[in-house]
Each structure stands twice: as C-alpha cells, then as structure tokens.
Amino acid sequence: MKKNNIVKITSAILVVMLLATGCGKKIEVKNGSKVAVSVKGEKFTATEYYEKIKEDNISKLIDMIDHSFLDKDYKTTSEETEEINKQIDQIKSSYGSNEDTYKAVLNQYFGVDDENELREKLSLEYKRNEAIEDYVKDDLKDDEIKKYYNEKVFGEVKASHILIPVDVKEDATDEEKNKADEKAKKEAEKVIKELNDGKKFADLAKKYSKDESNASNGGDLGYFNLDEMVTEFSDAVKKLKVDEYTKEPVKTEFGYHIILKTGEKEKKKLKEVKDDIKEKLMKEKLNDDKTLYYHTLIAIREKKKISWNDDGLKKAYDNYMNDLIDKASQN
C-alpha cells in the first residue's frame, strides 16, 4: 500500500467519523476504541486499522522518516536528476513503449503506481546513497587512511609492453582454448628469451606485439597510474625496477604480456590524495560488507534522534531492518 493510499484511506475514515458525528449519531465504541467503519454489523475501529498498517507498511513509514531529513540535508542536483532520468530511460527501453506494460512493471517491481512515484522513490535511494557514502567516509580513521597510502598509493609509472593474445573463438572447446593458451604462452616465453639474448625491447614489440595502439611505438604506454591497469598487470609493474622487464609472461584477460618498466615518479603527498583514498576505502568497505549499507542507515537515523512513541512501531522497524541485514549477509 502506497503512502498516498494510506493517507486517502485514513482521510476516508475521518470523513466517515465526521459525517456520523455531524448527523447527530452517537459514536460507537468497540473494546474501548471508536468504531470508524461498520459493514453489515461488522465493526472496524481506528485502533484496529492502525495496528494492521504499522506491521504491513513499516517500509512506507521509514521512507517518510528518511525523506524528512534527507530532503533537507541533500538538495536535488542536476547530477541526481540526470541519473534518475537515465534509470527511467533504461526501464522504458527494457519493457517497450506500451503504457500498460510500463505501469505493470512499475507496480510489480518498484511498488509504485506511476512515473512520478518512481521518481520520488529513486530520488530517495539516491539521497540515501549520498548520506551513506558521506557517513562511511567521515567514520574512517586516520590510521586506515595512512595504511592505504603507505601500501597502495604509488607514483605514476612509465612502461612498455609486448602483448601476445590468446587467439581462440568464443565457441571453442576447452581443449581448443587450452591449446591456444599454451601457444600464446610459448610465444611470449620465446620473446623473453630473445630479450635475454640481448635483443632490444622496442624492436621485439614492433615485431611481435598485437597491441595496435602502441606496437609501432615500441610498446610504449607512457606514464599511467597503476589503478588504471588490470590487477595482474599493475602487480607485475610494482615489482619491477626501472629498466627491468618481466622474466615470466604476465597473463591478463587480454593475453600474455612482457612488460618493461621505463620510469617512475615520486608519489603525491598524503594531503593531496587523501580525498581519493577516502573515496576508495568507502567503496571497498561497502563492497566487502553488504550489510554495512543497512547498518549505516540505522546509525544515520539514530544520529537524527528519532523518537518512537509506539513500542509496536519500534519493534516492527527493528524486525524490518534486521531482515534486510540478514538477506544482505547471504549475498
């Protein structure tokens, strides 16, 4: 049940009660609570209705709570609007232009009745993500940041490479793939042997490398940040001294590489890269612990000092969040 629907039903109940009072009817009482609606002798009280919706619609109440402070703390930006438009365009492109199908998808998968409600829902999720990311970054300790800086931050490096791809069709059998892999590896080992025999790296790159973007330039990749490359490539470069090449072929998703490190710059000072480090640590933490998203939402709400005047609602909230955390921990 949507928030607007809850409001409409509640308003309807109040109208019935007001009309009953206005007509001079005596308000009925059932089990100590005023009867809001009667249907052929069956009496429904406002209290019974409230008890029912607080369990079934706790997520709607949480949305209302989050909206109350997130809309103030995080104003809608052009970036948010652009991201929401992109998501809606993707939904429309996936399910066609049929209006009935589109509305059915919105209701079934997003729990909304129209595009305006969808925009409101996506906006809330966007702002929740902003708040969560800011909270996680603000919660980082100085020693975490320094550790990352010492172990994972490097100056730009310069390198050249020779790429020997694994030449195989996508529909090849496992045996064919293994043979193609072995062939590429042997060719890479042959190149290393020629390097050991004194051949020039640039000449061998022009002769053997299949990386058309730089083979004619002796395999020169110029200066780059290590995190711009795939992990296997970066890890190999880290271990090399300047003017040293890899003595074993380095395998990546692109094939086998022989890498020559040709330069290295001094890394930037901590204060210059601190914001980037916090951004990367935040993403690592959220990616490594899927429950952190929900634990952080709970912490943000607690920081806002939300008061629960109904123990039943508080219990429903705790149960709802614990259920989300349990599901996230299984992913």
C-alpha positions in Angstrom: 0.0 0.0 0.0 1.4 3.4 -1.0 1.8 6.3 1.3 -0.8 8.3 -0.7 -3.2 5.4 -0.4 -2.7 5.3 3.4 -3.4 9.0 3.6 -6.5 8.6 1.4 -7.9 5.7 3.5 -7.1 7.5 6.7 -8.9 10.6 5.4 -11.9 8.5 4.4 -12.1 7.0 7.9 -12.1 10.5 9.3 -14.8 11.7 6.9 -17.0 8.8 7.9 -16.5 9.6 11.6 -17.2 13.3 11.0 -20.3 12.6 9.0 -21.5 10.3 11.7 -21.0 13.0 14.3 -22.4 15.7 12.1 -25.7 13.8 11.6 -26.1 13.6 15.3 -25.2 9.9 15.5 -23.7 8.6 18.7 -20.1 7.4 18.1 -20.0 3.7 18.7 -17.2 2.2 20.8 -15.8 -1.3 20.5 -13.3 -2.7 23.0 -12.5 0.9 24.2 -11.8 2.2 20.7 -14.1 4.3 18.5 -15.7 2.4 15.6 -14.6 4.0 12.3 -16.5 1.8 9.8 -19.3 -0.7 10.0 -20.1 -3.2 7.3 -23.3 -5.2 7.8 -22.8 -5.4 11.5 -19.0 -5.9 11.4 -17.3 -3.1 13.2 -13.8 -1.8 12.5 -12.0 0.6 14.9 -9.4 3.1 14.1 -7.1 1.3 16.5 -7.5 -2.0 14.7 -6.7 -0.3 11.4 -3.6 1.4 12.9 -2.3 -1.9 14.3 -2.7 -3.6 11.0 -0.9 -0.9 8.9 2.0 -0.4 11.2 3.2 -4.0 10.6 2.3 -4.2 6.9 3.6 -0.7 5.9 6.6 -0.1 8.1 8.7 0.5 5.0 6.4 3.4 4.0 6.9 5.0 7.3 10.6 4.6 7.1 10.5 6.3 3.7 8.6 9.2 5.2 11.1 9.5 8.1 14.1 9.4 5.7 12.5 12.0 3.4 12.0 14.3 6.4 15.7 14.9 6.9 17.4 13.7 3.6 15.5 16.2 1.5 16.9 18.9 3.8 20.4 17.6 4.0 20.8 16.7 0.3 19.2 19.1 -2.1 18.3 17.7 -5.5 21.1 18.4 -8.0 21.4 18.2 -11.8 23.6 15.1 -11.3 20.8 13.4 -9.4 18.1 14.3 -12.0 20.4 13.1 -14.8 20.9 9.8 -13.0 17.2 9.3 -12.4 16.4 10.1 -16.0 18.9 7.6 -17.1 17.4 4.8 -14.9 13.9 5.6 -16.1 15.1 5.5 -19.8 16.7 2.1 -19.2 13.4 0.8 -17.7 11.4 2.1 -20.6 13.9 0.7 -23.2 13.8 -2.7 -21.4 10.0 -3.1 -21.4 9.0 -1.3 -24.5 6.7 1.7 -25.1 3.4 0.0 -24.2 1.9 2.2 -21.4 0.0 -0.7 -19.7 3.1 -2.9 -19.6 5.2 0.0 -18.3 2.7 0.7 -15.5 2.5 -3.0 -14.6 6.3 -3.1 -14.4 6.4 -0.1 -12.1 3.8 -1.6 -9.8 5.2 -5.2 -9.8 8.9 -4.4 -9.5 9.0 -1.0 -7.9 5.8 -0.9 -5.9 4.7 2.4 -7.4 1.6 3.4 -9.5 3.1 5.9 -11.9 6.3 7.6 -13.0 6.1 10.5 -10.5 6.1 8.0 -7.6 9.0 6.2 -9.3 11.0 9.4 -9.5 10.3 10.1 -5.8 11.4 6.5 -4.9 14.6 6.8 -7.0 15.4 10.2 -5.5 15.1 8.8 -2.0 17.5 6.0 -2.9 19.9 8.4 -4.5 20.0 10.6 -1.4 20.3 7.6 0.9 23.4 6.5 -1.1 24.9 10.0 -0.7 24.2 10.0 3.0 25.7 6.5 3.5 28.8 7.3 1.5 29.4 10.5 3.4 28.9 8.7 6.8 31.3 5.9 5.9 34.0 8.4 4.7 33.6 10.5 7.8 33.9 7.4 10.0 37.3 6.4 8.6 40.2 6.5 11.0 43.5 8.3 10.3 45.4 5.1 10.6 43.3 3.4 8.0 44.0 6.2 5.6 47.7 6.2 6.3 47.9 2.4 5.9 46.2 2.6 2.5 48.6 5.5 1.5 51.7 3.5 2.5 50.6 0.2 0.9 48.5 1.1 -2.1 49.4 4.6 -3.3 52.2 4.8 -5.9 53.6 7.5 -8.1 52.9 7.3 -11.8 54.9 4.8 -13.7 56.1 4.5 -17.3 56.2 1.2 -19.1 56.2 -0.6 -22.4 54.7 -4.0 -23.2 54.5 -6.7 -25.8 51.1 -8.3 -26.0 50.6 -11.9 -27.2 46.8 -12.5 -27.2 45.2 -15.9 -26.9 43.8 -16.4 -30.4 40.7 -18.5 -30.0 37.0 -18.3 -30.9 34.4 -17.8 -28.3 32.6 -21.1 -29.0 35.9 -23.1 -28.9 36.0 -26.2 -26.8 38.0 -26.4 -23.6 40.7 -28.4 -25.3 41.0 -25.8 -28.1 41.2 -23.0 -25.6 43.9 -24.7 -23.6 45.9 -25.3 -26.8 45.6 -21.7 -27.9 46.6 -20.5 -24.4 49.7 -22.7 -24.4 50.6 -21.5 -27.9 50.4 -17.8 -26.8 52.4 -18.5 -23.6 55.2 -20.3 -25.5 55.4 -17.3 -28.0 55.7 -14.9 -25.0 58.4 -17.1 -23.5 60.2 -17.0 -26.8 60.2 -13.2 -26.8 61.6 -13.2 -23.3 64.4 -15.5 -24.4 65.2 -13.0 -27.2 65.3 -10.2 -24.6 67.7 -12.3 -22.5 69.9 -12.8 -25.6 70.2 -9.0 -25.9 67.6 -8.1 -28.4 66.0 -4.6 -28.0 62.6 -4.4 -26.4 61.3 -1.8 -28.8 62.3 -3.9 -31.8 60.6 -7.0 -30.4 57.5 -5.0 -29.7 57.2 -3.9 -33.3 57.8 -7.5 -34.4 55.6 -9.5 -32.0 53.1 -7.2 -30.1 49.5 -7.4 -31.2 48.6 -4.2 -29.4 48.0 -2.0 -32.4 47.8 1.2 -30.3 51.4 1.1 -29.4 53.3 -1.7 -31.1 54.7 0.6 -33.8 56.0 2.8 -31.0 58.0 0.0 -29.3 55.1 -0.9 -27.0 55.4 2.5 -25.1 52.4 3.0 -22.8 53.6 6.3 -21.4 53.0 7.3 -17.8 50.0 5.9 -16.0 48.5 5.3 -12.6 48.7 1.7 -11.5 45.0 1.5 -10.8 44.3 2.3 -14.4 45.5 -1.1 -15.4 44.1 -4.6 -14.7 45.3 -6.0 -11.4 47.7 -8.6 -12.8 49.5 -6.0 -15.0 49.8 -3.5 -12.1 51.0 -6.1 -9.7 53.8 -7.1 -12.1 54.9 -3.5 -12.7 55.1 -2.8 -8.9 57.7 -5.5 -8.5 59.9 -4.2 -11.3 62.8 -1.8 -11.0 63.2 0.9 -13.7 64.7 -0.6 -16.9 63.8 -4.2 -15.7 61.4 -6.4 -17.7 59.3 -9.4 -16.5 61.2 -12.7 -16.7 57.9 -14.6 -17.0 54.9 -13.8 -19.2 52.2 -11.9 -17.3 48.7 -13.3 -18.0 45.6 -11.0 -18.1 42.2 -11.1 -19.7 43.9 -9.7 -22.8 46.5 -12.4 -23.2 50.2 -12.7 -22.2 52.3 -9.6 -21.6 56.1 -8.9 -21.4 56.5 -5.7 -19.5 59.4 -3.3 -19.3 59.3 -0.6 -16.6 60.9 2.6 -18.0 60.2 5.3 -15.4 58.6 6.0 -12.1 57.6 9.3 -10.5 57.5 10.1 -6.8 54.1 9.6 -5.3 52.0 12.6 -4.2 51.8 13.7 -0.6 49.1 12.3 1.6 47.2 15.6 1.8 47.0 15.7 -2.0 45.4 12.3 -2.3 43.5 12.0 1.0 40.1 12.6 -0.5 40.7 10.0 -3.3 41.8 7.5 -0.6 38.7 8.1 1.4 36.6 7.6 -1.7 38.3 4.3 -2.5 38.2 3.0 1.1 34.5 3.8 1.3 33.7 1.9 -1.8 35.9 -1.1 -0.7 34.0 -1.2 2.7 30.6 -1.1 1.1 31.6 -3.7 -1.5 33.2 -6.0 1.1 30.4 -5.9 3.6 26.9 -5.9 2.1 25.3 -5.3 5.5 27.2 -2.1 6.0 24.6 -0.2 3.9 21.8 -1.0 6.3 23.9 -0.7 9.5 24.9 2.8 8.3 21.2 3.8 7.6 20.4 2.7 11.1 23.3 4.8 12.5 22.2 7.8 10.5 18.7 7.6 11.8 20.0 7.2 15.4 22.1 10.3 14.9 18.9 12.2 13.9 17.5 11.2 17.4 14.2 9.7 16.1 11.8 9.1 18.9 9.5 6.1 18.8 6.3 6.8 20.7 4.9 3.4 19.9 6.8 0.3 21.0 5.0 -1.7 18.4 6.2 0.5 15.6 9.8 0.4 17.0 9.6 -3.4 17.1 8.3 -3.5 13.5 11.2 -1.2 12.4 13.8 -3.3 14.2 12.4 -6.5 12.7 12.3 -4.9 9.2 15.9 -3.7 9.3 17.2 -7.0 10.8 15.5 -8.8 8.0 17.3 -6.6 5.4 20.6 -7.2 7.1 20.1 -11.0 7.2 19.3 -11.0 3.5 22.3 -8.8 2.6 24.6 -11.1 4.6 23.6 -14.1 2.5 24.6 -12.4 -0.8 
